[in-house]
Amino acid sequence: VQLQASGGGLVQAGGSLRLSCGPSGRAFGSYATGWFRQAPGKEREFVAVITWRNGIRFYADSVKGRFTISRDPAENTVSLQMNSLKPEDTAVYFCAARLNYCSGYGCSRLDYDYWGQGTLVTVSS
């Protein structure tokens, strides 16, 4: 299974970008699809996750109120709308799908089953 993340680019601080991930998991029975990011020299960190069955969302504190994750079952895609971007949001963003149940902070671990190749987001100050 190969996930494809797209939509990254260069944006000024305060701007917006929309990332897309497809096929994002529903077609192969995943429980949830999430977004992670990795800045240069830092560990990969959780950003947001959404479950396929009932659309439950969970966000990292650092993006809460600025980012919105959504799913489109018809298109089998998951999007990440990023508003009010900050230079510290600069990173390679990855989408990932997990087959098993998770809840809350349990969804922030890296134990996802399928990963995309990443898309670079650069926020200039």
Phi, psi and chi 1 to 4 in degrees:
 res  aa     phi    psi   chi1   chi2   chi3   chi4
   1 VAL       -  128.6  175.5      -      -      -
   2 GLN  -120.7  116.9 -176.3   67.3   42.3      -
   3 LEU   -89.9  146.3  -55.8 -179.5      -      -
   4 GLN  -122.6  117.4  -66.9  -75.1  -17.3      -
   5 ALA  -100.1  139.7      -      -      -      -
   6 SER  -147.9  168.4   61.2      -      -      -
   7 GLY   106.6   -3.9      -      -      -      -
   8 GLY   -69.1  169.5      -      -      -      -
   9 GLY   168.8 -167.8      -      -      -      -
  10 LEU  -103.8  130.6  173.0   63.7      -      -
  11 VAL  -143.8  151.1   63.6      -      -      -
  12 GLN   -79.6  154.9  -71.7 -172.2  -27.4      -
  13 ALA   -54.6  136.4      -      -      -      -
  14 GLY    92.9  -11.7      -      -      -      -
  15 GLY   -83.9 -173.3      -      -      -      -
  16 SER  -133.0  152.6  -61.8      -      -      -
  17 LEU  -144.2  155.0  -81.3  176.0      -      -
  18 ARG  -126.1  118.5 -173.7  177.4 -178.5   86.0
  19 LEU   -96.2  149.7  -54.1 -176.9      -      -
  20 SER  -130.8  147.7 -177.9      -      -      -
  21 CYS  -134.7  125.5  174.7      -      -      -
  22 GLY  -158.9  155.1      -      -      -      -
  23 PRO   -65.8  140.0   26.7  -32.4      -      -
  24 SER  -106.0   10.8   51.2      -      -      -
  25 GLY   130.1  -31.5      -      -      -      -
  26 ARG   -62.8  -35.2 -176.2  169.8 -176.1  -97.2
  27 ALA   -64.8  -26.8      -      -      -      -
  28 PHE  -113.8   26.6   48.1   90.3      -      -
  29 GLY    75.6   28.1      -      -      -      -
  30 SER   -75.1  155.6   69.1      -      -      -
  31 TYR   -81.3  -39.1  174.2   78.5      -      -
  32 ALA  -154.8  158.8      -      -      -      -
  33 THR  -125.6  135.3  -62.3      -      -      -
  34 GLY  -128.6  167.9      -      -      -      -
  35 TRP  -118.1  137.9  -73.9   94.4      -      -
  36 PHE  -128.8  166.2  -68.4   76.9      -      -
  37 ARG  -145.0  155.8   65.4 -172.9 -178.2 -173.4
  38 GLN  -140.1  115.2 -172.0  165.2   15.8      -
  39 ALA   -86.7  158.2      -      -      -      -
  40 PRO   -56.4  129.1  -26.0   34.5      -      -
  41 GLY    76.6    5.6      -      -      -      -
  42 LYS  -120.6  164.7  -65.0 -172.2  176.0 -178.5
  43 GLU   -77.7  156.3  -65.3 -175.8  -10.9      -
  44 ARG   -67.1  136.9 -169.0  169.0  -61.2 -171.1
  45 GLU  -131.5  154.1   64.8  175.8    7.7      -
  46 PHE   -72.8  143.6  168.7   77.9      -      -
  47 VAL  -117.4  -56.0  175.2      -      -      -
  48 ALA  -162.8  159.7      -      -      -      -
  49 VAL  -147.6  151.3   64.8      -      -      -
  50 ILE  -138.9  138.6 -171.4  167.1      -      -
  51 THR   -89.4  150.0   63.5      -      -      -
  52 TRP   -78.9  -37.4  -82.1  102.5      -      -
  53 ARG   -67.5  -48.6  174.7  173.3  -69.9 -175.0
  54 ASN  -129.7   11.2   46.0   20.6      -      -
  55 GLY    68.4   26.5      -      -      -      -
  56 ILE   -70.8  133.6  -66.1  175.6      -      -
  57 ARG  -114.3  150.2  -61.3  168.8  172.5   84.3
  58 PHE  -146.2  136.7 -176.6   71.2      -      -
  59 TYR  -125.5  152.4  -63.0   92.7      -      -
  60 ALA   -69.3  147.6      -      -      -      -
  61 ASP   -58.7  -32.3  -70.5  -18.2      -      -
  62 SER   -68.7  -18.3   58.3      -      -      -
  63 VAL  -118.0   -5.8  -53.4      -      -      -
  64 LYS   -58.5  132.1 -156.0  172.2  -66.2 -176.7
  65 GLY    88.2  -13.2      -      -      -      -
  66 ARG  -114.8  -34.0  -60.6 -172.5  -62.6  123.0
  67 PHE  -107.8  147.4  -69.3   10.9      -      -
  68 THR  -133.7  126.3  -58.3      -      -      -
  69 ILE  -100.7  140.7 -170.8  170.4      -      -
  70 SER  -145.3  162.2   60.6      -      -      -
  71 ARG  -128.5  151.9   75.7 -159.6 -165.0  -65.9
  72 ASP  -127.2   95.8 -175.4  -20.3      -      -
  73 PRO   -60.2  -33.6  -23.6   34.4      -      -
  74 ALA   -65.7  -39.3      -      -      -      -
  75 GLU   -94.9   -8.2  -63.2  -67.2  -31.0      -
  76 ASN    57.1   44.2 -166.5   25.3      -      -
  77 THR  -127.1  155.6   57.6      -      -      -
  78 VAL  -124.9  134.8  169.7      -      -      -
  79 SER  -117.2  155.2  -62.7      -      -      -
  80 LEU  -129.4  106.6 -175.8   68.8      -      -
  81 GLN   -86.6  120.8  177.9   65.9   41.0      -
  82 MET  -115.9  114.6  -54.0 -173.5  -65.1      -
  83 ASN  -114.7  164.2  -61.0  -31.4      -      -
  84 SER    49.5   47.9  -57.6      -      -      -
  85 LEU   -65.0  146.3  -77.1  162.2      -      -
  86 LYS  -121.1  156.7  -54.7  174.4 -178.2  179.6
  87 PRO   -55.4  -32.1  -29.4   37.2      -      -
  88 GLU   -72.7   -5.6   51.0  -96.7   43.5      -
  89 ASP   -83.4   -6.3  -65.9  -42.1      -      -
  90 THR   -61.2  124.3  -65.4      -      -      -
  91 ALA  -178.5  169.4      -      -      -      -
  92 VAL   -87.9  127.0  176.6      -      -      -
  93 TYR  -102.6  131.9  -77.2   70.0      -      -
  94 PHE  -118.6  141.1  -59.0   87.4      -      -
  95 CYS  -102.3  151.6   61.5      -      -      -
  96 ALA  -149.0  148.8      -      -      -      -
  97 ALA  -119.5  141.5      -      -      -      -
  98 ARG  -123.4  144.2   62.8  179.9  -63.3  128.4
  99 LEU   -87.6  -26.7  -59.6  177.8      -      -
 100 ASN  -102.0  158.0  -62.7  -42.3      -      -
 101 TYR   -60.7  144.3  170.7   84.8      -      -
 102 CYS  -148.8  163.8   67.1      -      -      -
 103 SER  -148.6  133.5  177.2      -      -      -
 104 GLY    55.7 -129.9      -      -      -      -
 105 TYR   -63.2  -19.7  -73.6  102.8      -      -
 106 GLY   -63.1  -23.4      -      -      -      -
 107 CYS   -81.3   -6.1  -61.9      -      -      -
 108 SER   -90.1   -5.1   64.4      -      -      -
 109 ARG   -73.4  165.5  -63.9 -168.5  -59.0  -97.0
 110 LEU   -88.6    8.0  -63.6  177.8      -      -
 111 ASP   -82.2   52.4   57.8  -20.0      -      -
 112 TYR   -90.0  155.4  -78.2   59.4      -      -
 113 ASP   -88.6  -32.2  -61.0  -79.3      -      -
 114 TYR  -132.9  139.8  -54.4  107.1      -      -
 115 TRP  -128.9  146.8  -69.7   83.1      -      -
 116 GLY   -88.9  178.8      -      -      -      -
 117 GLN   -86.6  -11.8   83.8  -71.7    0.1      -
 118 GLY    94.3  149.6      -      -      -      -
 119 THR  -136.1  136.4 -175.0      -      -      -
 120 LEU   -85.8  129.5  176.0   62.3      -      -
 121 VAL  -115.8  124.6  171.7      -      -      -
 122 THR  -122.9  122.9  -56.6      -      -      -
 123 VAL  -113.0  117.4 -175.6      -      -      -
 124 SER   -92.2  148.6   62.6      -      -      -
 125 SER   -90.4      -   56.4      -      -      -
